[in-house]
Amino acid sequence: MGTEYRVMGLFTDENRAVSAIEAIKDSPWSLRRVHSPVPSHKISDALDLKKSKIGYFTLAGGITGFFAGFLLAVFTASQWHLIVSGKPIIALVPFFIVGFEFTILFAIFGNVVGLIHQMQLPEFTGLEEYDPRCSGEHFGILAACKADELERLKAFFQNRGGEINIFSKKQEHQ
Amino acid sequence: MPSNDKNTVVLQKKPWVLICLSLVIIGLGAFIVGLMGRHPERAWQAYLINFLLWSSIAQGGLLFSVVMHTVKARWSGPLSNLAESFTAFFPISFGLFLILYLGRNDLFPWLHQDLHGKEVWLNIPFLFARDSVGLLILYSLGFLYLYHAFWLKLDRSISSGRIRTFLYKQWDQHIPDAQTCSRRMTVFGILYILAFALILSLIGFDLVMSMDPHWYSTLFGAYTFVKAFYVGLGGLIILASALHLLPEIDFRLKPSNFHDIGKLFFAFCLVWADFFYVQLVVIWYGNIPEETAYVIERTMTPPWNSLAWFIFIICFILPFFILLNKKIKTKPQFMSILCTVVIMGIWLEHLLLIGPALNPHGSALPLGLMDGLIFLGFSGLMALAVTAFLNLFPELLRVTDGEVT
């Protein structure tokens, strides 16, 4: 009993994919991964995903950026001490613009860094157990089961109108 | 529809109407006492501020529905319906504007000043003529939009009341099909949007900026209508939250609805602050005494400087940092408190713009119990208008499942 099979059900209909996800959650099989060709709120709701942490990277970037921009303006102005039309050397009102622009720039940097970090990129090996149809028009649901459950899992997907793709994963025999 | 009959019954409940009525009476009483007292100009000042604030809530509220229709938004159905109920305040607002005429001697400091040629524009007959025509155009366009919107929304099996009978008769004669109706809605909607920008700019120039007749900022008009949309969205969130939270009323919104309108409110919080800053930075750079005097008086000299910072904090800094959070935007209890704070802040902001001109030698803020009571009176008036409107058209409280086009 060392072999764990992984079966991917491929659906062309979003609602069927969602109902299959719901059903697998209440079954003895385990849900491993879901591929969607388009961003789908229904699927992300059904999956009950944990909240993404990327927002915090963006926020941290934005706050850093605000101070970085402000301090950059202060620093460059204080290098020269050139008084222009009676304005103070370190003038808060216009430096706010530099701060604002840097907020946006650094927030985007933070966002990209967060994206790379959270998605564990770069990833050179490629996904195992992937069906290229998921990049086309199919929703792919990858579920895992024991060998004796394989037929039931196949039937489960087929009864719901999905095509299937079976990957077997060898584990060490005991 | 039994559920909506239930809503009507609840809205007609005596205590609520009595509370609103007593607020109106309290406000009216405070206003009259103020007029009789030693400082009638203080009563008129509170009246003007409330007129500006509550009118812009109504105008900005309807703007939400208009904009959503014009851009073909599909998420906003039930909220658009609610936004339309603010039109009930339009006739009241127009009446309130006409009453301002009685206070002209207390309200317009430029009446007794040498205007150096500006008297061509700043004189009482022309001001009242152009502003009342402007408001009339704005409100007519709003009602024309509403007239067509209702063709698509009203349930014609309900046939009580004179207004409904009149509407049905008019529709039968003038509106052939849904497509034409929706097209005309778009036309009147776009006209309303244009009128909103132009007329509110005019009101801002005439009733707020002219208080200091030698000061001018070309952006002041845009600042006024952006502010109106900001408070309009705030008013809409308060109304939606109140109806959502009342167990007796069958009106439930999804958290995603609150999230979306919260995002829009957040966005306009930024736009408002941006328009303020854009004016400030130009005046700061130019550094011309006739422009800076206005800003210096309001942001650097007591008693106004602390008020200015207070307004900036409660209308921008506070909402900005709070609304970064997604979860808070989906909580109607919290959002309605935040929007109330912002609306109060904008009330104070009007005081900051108008107050120094009307109280030139004051060492303390011209703020007292009377101002609060008059504010309550106007809020009662708004609540009564909206309640009466929702009673008349209970279909507006129907939340259809899914997306409404």
HADDOCK unambig.tbl for C-alpha pairs under 7 A between the chains (distance, minus, plus):
assign (segid A and resid 93 and name CA) (segid B and resid 281 and name CA) 6.60 0.50 0.50
assign (segid A and resid 94 and name CA) (segid B and resid 281 and name CA) 6.75 0.50 0.50
